[in-house]
Amino acid sequence: MTIPSPDEHRRSVSRLLIWDFDGTLVDTNAAILESARAALEVAGVDGDLSSADSTIGLPLDELFRHAVPGVEDPTVAALVSAYRADFDLHGVGRSRPFGGIGALIVDLVADDVPLALATSRRPRSLHPLMEAHGLRGHFDPVVTDEDVGQPKPHPEMLFEVCRRAGVRPAETMMIGDTSFDMEMGARAGARTCAVTWGNHDRTRLEAFGVDHLVDSVDELRSLLAG
């Protein structure tokens, strides 16, 4: 029996690691909720944000539809606009990368492990966050909601990543913190790895029959090292 080298083993695990952004690489929870509160105040709308983090990972309008049941479309549009204005000013300062993530990404890049990004965050706010937290330039391709017609958990975003990278979904692993990431990966035929330090808890993540579930960046590093 031939024992594969570490590099061969890594390729057998996955030719491409596809990452979510919010809640997986960078902790933006406080930034998102503070901007949502500011938007509600600017618009003069009462809303309940106590469970709004359960919508993080979906398009932004879903957060406000969840927080303000029955809200009409023009009000949602106004809330989204106010939110974005506040986040553009304060989002970077209110966010931080999860401990150890930056070093893990740098090490994976140094080992020539291909990394991609599949995120619901729009490029206008994504790129400043990646720049500020030392993540820009490490992911190719970067696919956002603006690149597809169907948002997470629809698999179109993952399919688009694969199309641009020239790989099959079965050759990838989706790494994310929400059930939306896991459902997208599973529906596309990718392997899945859920992280528990983000926005959805272990029970919600396990419901999608994930291939791997890790509780720390060190666990994730060990998994990816084989």
C-alpha positions in Angstrom: 0.0 0.0 0.0 1.4 3.4 -1.0 1.1 6.1 1.7 0.3 9.5 0.2 2.5 12.4 0.9 1.1 15.3 3.0 0.6 17.3 -0.2 -1.2 14.4 -1.9 -3.4 13.8 1.1 -4.3 17.5 1.2 -5.3 17.3 -2.5 -7.3 14.2 -1.9 -9.3 16.0 0.9 -10.0 19.0 -1.2 -8.6 20.9 -4.2 -10.2 24.1 -3.1 -11.3 25.4 0.3 -14.3 27.7 0.0 -14.8 30.1 2.9 -17.6 32.1 4.2 -16.6 35.6 5.6 -18.9 36.9 8.3 -18.8 34.7 11.4 -16.2 32.4 9.9 -13.1 34.6 9.2 -14.1 37.9 10.8 -16.4 38.6 13.8 -18.8 41.2 12.4 -21.7 40.4 14.7 -21.4 43.6 16.8 -20.8 45.7 13.7 -23.9 44.3 12.0 -26.2 44.7 15.0 -25.0 48.2 15.8 -25.6 49.4 12.2 -29.0 47.7 12.2 -29.9 49.6 15.4 -28.7 52.8 13.8 -30.8 52.1 10.7 -34.0 51.5 12.7 -33.4 54.7 14.6 -32.8 56.8 11.5 -35.9 55.4 9.9 -38.0 55.8 13.0 -39.0 52.1 13.0 -39.4 49.8 16.0 -37.8 46.4 15.6 -36.6 43.5 17.6 -33.0 42.6 16.9 -32.7 40.0 19.7 -32.4 37.1 17.3 -31.3 39.0 14.2 -27.9 37.2 14.2 -29.8 34.1 13.0 -30.3 35.8 9.7 -26.6 36.8 9.2 -25.4 35.1 6.1 -28.6 35.9 4.1 -29.2 39.0 2.1 -29.5 42.1 4.3 -33.1 42.7 3.7 -33.9 39.4 5.5 -32.5 40.9 8.7 -35.0 43.7 8.7 -37.9 41.5 7.6 -37.1 39.3 10.6 -36.7 42.2 13.0 -39.8 44.1 11.8 -42.5 41.5 10.9 -44.8 42.7 8.1 -42.5 45.6 7.1 -43.2 46.9 3.6 -40.7 46.9 0.8 -40.1 50.7 0.6 -39.3 50.7 4.3 -36.9 47.7 3.9 -35.1 49.6 1.2 -34.8 52.7 3.4 -33.5 50.5 6.3 -30.9 48.8 4.1 -29.7 52.2 2.8 -29.4 53.6 6.3 -27.6 50.4 7.5 -25.1 50.6 4.7 -24.3 54.2 5.3 -23.6 53.4 9.0 -21.6 50.3 8.3 -19.5 52.0 5.7 -18.4 54.5 8.5 -18.1 52.1 11.4 -18.0 48.5 10.2 -14.2 48.1 10.2 -13.7 49.5 13.6 -16.4 47.4 15.1 -15.2 44.1 13.6 -12.2 41.8 14.3 -10.8 38.6 12.8 -11.2 35.5 14.9 -8.1 34.6 16.9 -5.7 32.5 14.9 -7.6 32.9 11.6 -5.1 35.3 10.0 -2.2 33.0 10.7 -4.0 30.0 9.4 -4.9 31.7 6.1 -1.3 32.8 5.7 0.0 29.3 6.4 -2.4 27.7 3.9 -1.4 30.2 1.2 2.3 29.5 1.9 1.5 25.8 1.4 -0.1 26.6 -1.9 -3.6 25.5 -0.8 -6.1 27.3 -3.0 -8.7 29.4 -1.2 -11.9 30.9 -2.4 -14.6 33.1 -0.8 -18.4 32.7 -1.1 -20.1 35.5 0.9 -23.3 37.4 1.0 -21.4 40.6 1.9 -21.3 43.1 -1.0 -17.9 44.0 -2.4 -18.1 47.7 -1.2 -17.9 46.6 2.4 -16.1 43.3 1.9 -12.9 44.7 0.4 -12.2 47.3 3.2 -12.8 44.6 5.8 -10.5 42.2 4.1 -7.8 44.9 3.7 -8.1 46.0 7.3 -7.8 42.5 8.7 -5.0 41.3 6.5 -7.1 38.9 4.4 -7.2 40.7 1.0 -5.3 39.0 -1.8 -5.5 35.5 -0.3 -8.7 34.3 -1.9 -9.4 33.6 -5.6 -12.1 33.6 -6.7 -14.2 35.9 -4.5 -17.9 35.4 -5.2 -20.6 37.6 -3.6 -24.4 37.9 -3.9 -23.8 40.5 -6.7 -22.3 37.7 -8.9 -25.3 35.4 -8.8 -29.1 35.4 -9.2 -29.9 33.2 -6.2 -28.4 33.9 -2.7 -27.4 31.3 -0.1 -28.6 28.7 0.7 -29.2 28.1 -3.0 -26.0 26.4 -4.4 -25.5 28.9 -7.3 -22.8 30.8 -5.5 -20.8 27.7 -4.9 -21.3 26.6 -8.5 -20.0 30.0 -9.6 -16.9 29.6 -7.4 -16.3 26.2 -9.0 -16.8 27.5 -12.5 -14.3 30.3 -12.0 -11.8 28.0 -10.3 -12.2 25.2 -12.8 -13.0 22.5 -10.3 -15.9 20.3 -9.5 -18.0 20.8 -6.3 -16.9 17.3 -5.1 -13.3 18.6 -5.2 -14.1 21.4 -2.7 -14.9 21.9 1.0 -17.3 24.7 2.1 -16.2 26.2 5.5 -18.8 28.3 7.2 -20.6 29.2 10.4 -24.2 29.1 9.4 -26.8 26.5 8.3 -27.0 28.5 5.1 -23.4 27.8 4.3 -23.8 24.1 5.1 -27.0 23.8 3.1 -25.4 25.5 0.1 -22.4 23.2 0.2 -24.5 20.0 0.6 -26.9 21.0 -2.2 -23.9 21.6 -4.5 -22.2 18.3 -3.7 -19.3 19.8 -1.8 -17.8 18.5 1.4 -18.8 20.7 4.4 -17.0 21.9 7.5 -19.0 23.9 10.1 -17.3 26.2 12.7 -19.1 26.8 16.0 -17.6 30.2 16.8 -19.9 32.1 14.5 -23.6 32.9 14.3 -25.3 29.4 14.4 -25.0 27.0 17.2 -23.9 23.4 17.0 -27.4 21.9 17.0 -28.5 24.0 14.1 -25.3 23.2 12.2 -25.4 19.4 12.8 -29.0 19.3 11.4 -27.4 19.4 7.9 -25.3 16.3 8.3 -22.0 18.2 8.0 -18.9 16.3 7.1 -16.8 18.0 9.8 -17.6 20.3 12.8 -14.9 22.2 14.7 -15.0 24.2 17.8 -11.7 26.2 17.4 -9.3 27.5 14.9 -6.7 25.0 16.2 -9.1 22.1 15.4 -9.7 23.5 12.0 -5.9 23.8 11.4 -5.5 20.1 12.4 -8.3 19.0 10.1 -6.9 20.9 7.1 -3.4 19.5 7.8 -4.8 16.0 7.6 
